[in-house]
Amino acid sequence: MVVTTRPATAADARLLFDWRSDPASRAASLTSDAPTWEGQLSWLDATLSDPNRDLRIGEAKGAPIGTLRFDAKGQQLTVSIAVAPDRRGHGLALPLLQAGLRDTDLTHDE
């Protein structure tokens, strides 16, 4: 299956909120608190305007399959991966990561 990524936009707010609200997603996250809609919108706005962060939506066959977030700080690039709840267990995490690494404009070089 071919996986691609695209930059996330404000139009992805509901999709990202729904994925983040999933109990299994929260359990695997650094912050396990349930998100609020207002908090989600604020976070997304800050994320999309941060030049050191690249939030991407992974897609396969035209459908969203997950999200990747790249955070650059100095010589370090941190990656967060979340596969959509309905797409888990299909071996998509690695292809999602590979597509995101190919597509991101962030590098760890300064």
C-alpha positions as semicolon CSV with decimal commas, in nm:
position;residue;x (nm);y (nm);z (nm)
1;M;0,000;0,000;0,000
2;V;0,134;0,341;-0,099
3;V;0,136;0,591;0,188
4;T;0,179;0,963;0,135
5;T;0,170;1,259;0,369
6;R;0,055;1,615;0,339
7;P;0,083;1,914;0,571
8;A;-0,200;1,935;0,821
9;T;-0,429;2,237;0,799
10;A;-0,691;2,402;1,019
11;A;-0,949;2,199;0,825
12;D;-0,807;1,884;0,990
13;A;-0,903;2,002;1,340
14;R;-1,202;1,768;1,381
15;L;-1,015;1,465;1,245
16;L;-0,719;1,527;1,476
17;F;-0,948;1,591;1,772
18;D;-1,135;1,264;1,713
19;W;-0,810;1,067;1,686
20;R;-0,670;1,236;1,998
21;S;-0,992;1,163;2,189
22;D;-0,958;0,787;2,130
23;P;-0,882;0,617;2,466
24;A;-0,597;0,406;2,322
25;S;-0,442;0,718;2,167
26;R;-0,460;0,902;2,499
27;A;-0,308;0,607;2,684
28;A;-0,006;0,607;2,450
29;S;0,036;0,985;2,455
30;L;0,266;1,189;2,677
31;T;-0,048;1,367;2,800
32;S;-0,331;1,125;2,868
33;D;-0,591;1,388;2,963
34;A;-0,896;1,405;2,739
35;P;-0,863;1,700;2,501
36;T;-1,111;1,985;2,487
37;W;-1,227;2,131;2,158
38;E;-1,103;2,478;2,254
39;G;-0,769;2,335;2,364
40;Q;-0,741;2,140;2,040
41;L;-0,801;2,452;1,830
42;S;-0,546;2,651;2,030
43;W;-0,288;2,370;2,005
44;L;-0,345;2,328;1,632
45;D;-0,313;2,701;1,567
46;A;0,015;2,715;1,762
47;T;0,142;2,398;1,592
48;L;0,067;2,519;1,240
49;S;0,245;2,850;1,303
50;D;0,557;2,696;1,462
51;P;0,848;2,691;1,213
52;N;1,018;2,414;1,415
53;R;0,718;2,181;1,398
54;D;0,576;1,993;1,100
55;L;0,239;1,826;1,147
56;R;0,146;1,590;0,866
57;I;-0,155;1,377;0,777
58;G;-0,079;1,034;0,634
59;E;-0,302;0,903;0,357
60;A;-0,345;0,577;0,169
61;K;-0,582;0,537;-0,124
62;G;-0,703;0,893;-0,061
63;A;-0,812;0,825;0,297
64;P;-0,647;0,953;0,615
65;I;-0,460;0,683;0,809
66;G;-0,273;0,873;1,078
67;T;-0,063;1,169;1,174
68;L;0,302;1,250;1,224
69;R;0,451;1,538;1,414
70;F;0,812;1,638;1,372
71;D;0,967;1,873;1,628
72;A;1,311;2,017;1,556
73;K;1,524;2,147;1,842
74;G;1,891;2,208;1,782
75;Q;2,047;1,886;1,656
76;Q;1,747;1,677;1,760
77;L;1,437;1,581;1,562
78;T;1,158;1,425;1,767
79;V;0,889;1,227;1,587
80;S;0,541;1,146;1,714
81;I;0,331;0,891;1,524
82;A;-0,038;0,814;1,566
83;V;-0,217;0,564;1,345
84;A;-0,591;0,628;1,311
85;P;-0,792;0,404;1,548
86;D;-0,971;0,227;1,263
87;R;-0,643;0,159;1,078
88;R;-0,439;0,008;1,362
89;G;-0,307;-0,344;1,324
90;H;-0,252;-0,317;0,949
91;G;0,123;-0,250;0,949
92;L;0,090;0,119;0,859
93;A;0,317;0,281;1,121
94;L;0,645;0,215;0,938
95;P;0,518;0,322;0,592
96;L;0,368;0,631;0,757
97;L;0,700;0,717;0,920
98;Q;0,893;0,657;0,598
99;A;0,656;0,878;0,398
100;G;0,673;1,153;0,659
101;L;1,053;1,149;0,671
102;R;1,058;1,175;0,293
103;D;0,807;1,459;0,286
104;T;0,901;1,682;0,581
105;D;1,097;2,000;0,527
106;L;1,244;1,988;0,877
107;T;1,594;1,862;0,926
108;H;1,803;1,829;1,236
109;D;2,083;2,038;1,085
110;E;2,122;2,398;1,194
